[in-house]
Amino acid sequence: MNYEFLIAPARAHRSQALTFFLAAPVIRANLLSSMQDLTHSPAPSYPERLRGFGCFVLLLWAIEIADRIFFGNTLETHGIQPRSFSHLEGLIFAPFLHAGWSHLLGNSISLMILGSAILAFGWRDLMIVSLAAAFVGGVLVWLIGQSNSNHIGASSLVFGYIGFLLASGFYQRTPATIFLSILVIIFYGGSLGGLFPTNTVRAESISWEGHLGGAIGGFLVARGRRLKLASLSARTDR
């Protein structure tokens, strides 16, 4: 069974969380001020969005608890099984399933840290990045994953968030997006090795295919967002 998880020192999570949570409101204000000029939409409530995303993370824990108590860890078998047409449900369920408490804890912390940063862009952006990362990551695993393996875990979303934040810094090149991308490089640069089938990744049964697909999904959303903003800016100039 291949378990997706983020390769990052556990001791760094506390400083990561503090940095991202302190930076997010300032970055959000900067982003919204520029976006409102283009869309004239009211400023959303960042704390409410953060609480909503927190409920999603709690749902992951509820599923793991239910799997342990009521299903005897059998839900884990409903992950993505490459090129198996009898387990296509894994394309939907895999991000919600984990191989234990440490697996879930690592993903939960990274989801909250990186998700809080993307919430600076907006709730809709977070939803689109999550769906794109899960879809592209799932399809890539199904297509090129190792035969007779079972891929579970939400780290396709984690790498989708990483890809989105890094690509946003490259494409938009505003102070806020560049600052966020620098933070991602500082705190999560070491995890990028999980995108490639190195000996270490294979030895630890890390689903590099899911990580790579998730990152590609996040990148594509950032690219599409840049094109949309450029189109809105062009219309405003007219």
Backbone torsions as a table, in degrees:
resi	resn	phi	psi	omega
1	MET	NA	133.3	179.0
2	ASN	-98.5	124.4	-178.6
3	TYR	-105.6	129.2	176.8
4	GLU	-88.2	128.5	172.4
5	PHE	-157.7	160.6	-175.1
6	LEU	-86.3	130.0	177.3
7	ILE	-86.6	97.2	-179.9
8	ALA	-153.4	141.2	-179.7
9	PRO	-60.8	128.1	-178.0
10	ALA	-61.8	-32.3	-176.6
11	ARG	-68.2	-16.3	-177.9
12	ALA	-86.8	-10.4	-173.6
13	HIS	-61.4	-38.7	-176.6
14	ARG	-64.1	-45.5	179.4
15	SER	-68.3	-35.4	176.7
16	GLN	-60.4	-50.6	-177.2
17	ALA	-60.5	-46.1	-178.7
18	LEU	-60.7	-44.6	-178.8
19	THR	-63.5	-47.7	-177.9
20	PHE	-67.7	-41.0	-178.5
21	PHE	-68.7	-35.2	177.7
22	LEU	-72.1	-35.2	-176.6
23	ALA	-79.0	-30.4	-171.3
24	ALA	-57.5	-46.9	-179.3
25	PRO	-61.4	-38.7	179.2
26	VAL	-66.8	-44.3	179.4
27	ILE	-64.7	-40.2	179.5
28	ARG	-60.3	-44.1	179.6
29	ALA	-61.9	-40.2	179.6
30	ASN	-65.1	-45.2	-179.4
31	LEU	-66.4	-43.0	-177.7
32	LEU	-66.6	-35.5	-179.9
33	SER	-62.5	-37.2	178.4
34	SER	-77.4	-36.1	-179.6
35	MET	-69.9	-35.6	-178.0
36	GLN	-65.0	-30.0	177.3
37	ASP	-64.3	-27.4	-177.5
38	LEU	-94.1	-37.0	-172.5
39	THR	-108.6	-19.7	-178.1
40	HIS	58.0	30.0	179.9
41	SER	-92.6	149.1	179.3
42	PRO	-67.8	151.8	-179.5
43	ALA	-68.2	128.8	178.4
44	PRO	-76.6	166.0	178.5
45	SER	-89.0	109.4	-179.4
46	TYR	-64.0	-45.4	179.0
47	PRO	-59.0	-37.9	179.3
48	GLU	-66.1	-40.7	178.3
49	ARG	-66.2	-37.4	178.6
50	LEU	-65.2	-41.2	177.3
51	ARG	-64.6	-39.7	178.9
52	GLY	-62.2	-41.9	178.7
53	PHE	-69.3	-34.1	175.5
54	GLY	-60.2	-34.6	177.5
55	CYS	-65.2	-36.2	176.6
56	PHE	-62.6	-43.9	179.4
57	VAL	-64.7	-39.2	176.6
58	LEU	-63.0	-33.0	177.1
59	LEU	-61.5	-38.2	177.5
60	LEU	-60.4	-40.4	178.7
61	TRP	-68.6	-38.8	178.6
62	ALA	-62.5	-39.6	179.1
63	ILE	-65.7	-41.9	-179.9
64	GLU	-66.1	-40.1	177.8
65	ILE	-63.4	-44.9	178.9
66	ALA	-62.6	-39.2	179.5
67	ASP	-62.8	-40.0	-179.3
68	ARG	-70.5	-42.2	-171.9
69	ILE	-84.5	-44.8	-170.3
70	PHE	-103.7	-25.2	-172.3
71	PHE	-116.6	2.5	176.4
72	GLY	58.8	37.3	179.3
73	ASN	63.4	22.4	-179.4
74	THR	-84.2	-16.6	179.1
75	LEU	-63.3	-25.8	-179.3
76	GLU	-60.4	-23.7	-177.8
77	THR	-74.3	-7.3	-178.8
78	HIS	-96.5	34.6	175.7
79	GLY	-84.6	-166.0	179.2
80	ILE	-85.6	122.3	177.3
81	GLN	-114.0	107.5	-171.7
82	PRO	-48.8	128.3	175.1
83	ARG	60.3	22.9	176.3
84	SER	-103.9	116.0	-179.7
85	PHE	-79.3	-10.2	179.9
86	SER	-89.1	-3.2	-179.9
87	HIS	-131.2	39.1	-179.0
88	LEU	-68.7	-15.9	178.1
89	GLU	-62.5	-21.1	178.9
90	GLY	-61.8	-27.5	178.2
91	LEU	-61.2	-26.3	178.9
92	ILE	-96.3	-43.3	-170.0
93	PHE	-87.9	-22.2	-172.4
94	ALA	-53.1	-44.0	-178.7
95	PRO	-64.9	-17.4	-178.5
96	PHE	-92.0	-7.2	-173.6
97	LEU	-109.6	143.2	-179.1
98	HIS	-138.4	160.3	-173.3
99	ALA	-96.8	22.9	179.7
100	GLY	142.0	176.2	-174.0
101	TRP	-68.4	-39.5	-178.9
102	SER	-67.6	-38.8	176.2
103	HIS	-59.8	-48.1	-179.5
104	LEU	-67.1	-41.5	-178.6
105	LEU	-62.6	-44.8	179.4
106	GLY	-60.6	-43.7	178.7
107	ASN	-69.1	-38.3	-178.2
108	SER	-62.0	-45.3	-179.3
109	ILE	-62.4	-46.0	-179.3
110	SER	-67.2	-38.1	177.2
111	LEU	-60.4	-45.3	-178.3
112	MET	-67.2	-42.0	-178.8
113	ILE	-64.4	-54.1	-176.7
114	LEU	-73.7	-35.5	177.7
115	GLY	-63.8	-37.5	178.5
116	SER	-64.3	-32.0	177.6
117	ALA	-70.3	-42.4	-179.7
118	ILE	-69.5	-28.7	176.1
119	LEU	-61.6	-18.2	174.4
120	ALA	-64.1	-27.5	176.2
121	PHE	-80.6	-35.0	-179.7
122	GLY	143.3	156.5	-179.6
123	TRP	-62.7	-39.5	-179.6
124	ARG	-62.1	-40.2	179.3
125	ASP	-62.7	-41.9	179.4
126	LEU	-63.4	-41.2	179.3
127	MET	-63.9	-44.8	-178.0
128	ILE	-65.6	-43.8	178.6
129	VAL	-61.9	-42.9	-179.6
130	SER	-61.6	-46.6	-179.3
131	LEU	-65.7	-42.3	-179.5
132	ALA	-65.1	-43.2	-179.6
133	ALA	-64.2	-44.2	180.0
134	ALA	-64.9	-41.3	-177.3
135	PHE	-70.1	-53.0	-178.1
136	VAL	-65.2	-42.1	178.1
137	GLY	-61.5	-43.8	180.0
138	GLY	-64.1	-44.9	-179.7
139	VAL	-64.2	-42.4	-179.6
140	LEU	-64.4	-41.2	176.2
141	VAL	-60.1	-45.4	-177.6
142	TRP	-63.5	-35.3	-176.1
143	LEU	-79.7	-44.1	-171.1
144	ILE	-120.7	1.5	179.6
145	GLY	-64.6	161.0	179.9
146	GLN	-65.1	136.3	179.8
147	SER	-61.5	149.6	178.5
148	ASN	59.8	30.5	175.2
149	SER	-114.8	161.3	-178.8
150	ASN	-129.3	118.3	-172.4
151	HIS	-107.2	122.9	178.1
152	ILE	-136.1	161.4	175.5
153	GLY	121.9	154.8	-177.1
154	ALA	-93.4	10.6	-176.9
155	SER	-76.1	-10.0	167.5
156	SER	-62.8	-35.4	175.6
157	LEU	-68.4	-42.9	-179.6
158	VAL	-57.5	-47.6	-179.8
159	PHE	-71.9	-26.8	172.6
160	GLY	-64.1	-40.4	177.4
161	TYR	-66.1	-40.9	177.6
162	ILE	-61.9	-47.2	179.5
163	GLY	-60.8	-41.3	-179.8
164	PHE	-64.6	-46.3	-177.3
165	LEU	-66.4	-41.8	178.3
166	LEU	-65.8	-44.3	-178.9
167	ALA	-68.2	-33.5	178.2
168	SER	-64.0	-39.8	176.7
169	GLY	-62.6	-36.8	-179.5
170	PHE	-73.4	-44.7	-174.2
171	TYR	-80.2	-43.5	-175.2
172	GLN	-85.0	-39.1	175.0
173	ARG	55.8	37.8	170.9
174	THR	-92.0	161.0	178.8
175	PRO	-55.0	-40.0	-177.6
176	ALA	-66.8	-48.4	-177.3
177	THR	-69.2	-35.7	177.1
178	ILE	-65.5	-41.6	179.1
179	PHE	-62.1	-43.4	178.7
180	LEU	-63.4	-42.6	-179.3
181	SER	-64.9	-34.9	176.9
182	ILE	-65.4	-42.3	177.3
183	LEU	-61.0	-41.4	179.5
184	VAL	-62.8	-42.8	179.4
185	ILE	-63.2	-42.7	-178.2
186	ILE	-63.4	-48.7	-172.9
187	PHE	-90.1	-25.9	-174.7
188	TYR	-122.8	5.9	179.5
189	GLY	-58.7	-36.1	179.8
190	GLY	-65.8	-21.0	-178.4
191	SER	-80.2	-12.1	-175.7
192	LEU	-66.5	-16.5	174.2
193	GLY	-63.1	-21.1	178.0
194	GLY	-72.9	1.0	177.9
195	LEU	-88.1	-8.1	-172.0
196	PHE	-128.2	150.1	-177.0
197	PRO	-80.6	62.4	177.5
198	THR	-75.0	168.6	179.2
199	ASN	-61.4	-38.8	179.7
200	THR	-65.1	-44.0	179.7
201	VAL	-62.0	-44.2	179.8
202	ARG	-66.8	-39.3	-178.5
203	ALA	-64.8	-32.5	-178.3
204	GLU	-94.7	10.3	177.5
205	SER	55.2	42.4	177.9
206	ILE	-87.5	134.2	-179.6
207	SER	-81.7	81.6	-179.4
208	TRP	-64.6	-27.6	178.9
209	GLU	-64.4	-41.1	177.6
210	GLY	-67.4	-39.2	177.8
211	HIS	-62.7	-46.5	-178.5
212	LEU	-64.5	-44.9	178.8
213	GLY	-62.9	-40.6	177.5
214	GLY	-61.8	-44.1	179.5
215	ALA	-62.7	-39.9	177.5
216	ILE	-63.1	-42.2	177.9
217	GLY	-59.7	-45.2	177.9
218	GLY	-62.9	-40.5	178.1
219	PHE	-61.1	-45.1	-178.5
220	LEU	-63.5	-38.1	178.0
221	VAL	-65.5	-42.4	178.5
222	ALA	-62.5	-40.0	178.1
223	ARG	-64.1	-45.9	178.8
224	GLY	-63.7	-37.6	179.1
225	ARG	-65.1	-39.7	178.1
226	ARG	-62.7	-42.4	178.7
227	LEU	-64.8	-38.1	179.2
228	LYS	-66.2	-44.1	178.8
229	LEU	-63.8	-38.1	178.0
230	ALA	-64.3	-38.6	179.0
231	SER	-66.5	-43.2	178.2
232	LEU	-63.6	-38.9	-179.8
233	SER	-66.2	-38.9	179.4
234	ALA	-64.7	-39.1	179.1
235	ARG	-67.4	-37.8	179.5
236	THR	-64.9	-38.8	179.9
237	ASP	-64.5	-30.1	178.3
238	ARG	-71.6	NA	NA
